[in-house]
Amino acid sequence: MYLLTIRDGLQTRHIGPYRTPQEAAAQLDQLLPGSGDRAHWQIHELEAPLPVAAVSVNAVTASRPASVAAA
């Protein structure tokens, strides 16, 4: 899956998801004329989420700061 990001000044738009980068590019061709001259764009590939069983409780608590883990 792919996500289209368009930054135009202080505004950032995230559009998608798309199945292919070609679909995102086709949408980009429609959206860019309405954006400013200095608009920047990027097509991001989304990562598949990890299954819940793959994340252990110890890994989550090990990534927390000691002050939060002790609470």
Secondary structure as GFF3:
##gff-version 3
##sequence-region A 1 71
A	DSSP	beta_strand	2	8	.	.	.	ID=ss1
A	DSSP	beta_strand	11	18	.	.	.	ID=ss2
A	DSSP	alpha_helix	21	31	.	.	.	ID=ss3
A	DSSP	three_ten_helix	32	34	.	.	.	ID=ss4
A	DSSP	beta_strand	40	45	.	.	.	ID=ss5
A	DSSP	three_ten_helix	52	54	.	.	.	ID=ss6
A	DSSP	alpha_helix	57	62	.	.	.	ID=ss7
A	DSSP	alpha_helix	66	70	.	.	.	ID=ss8
###
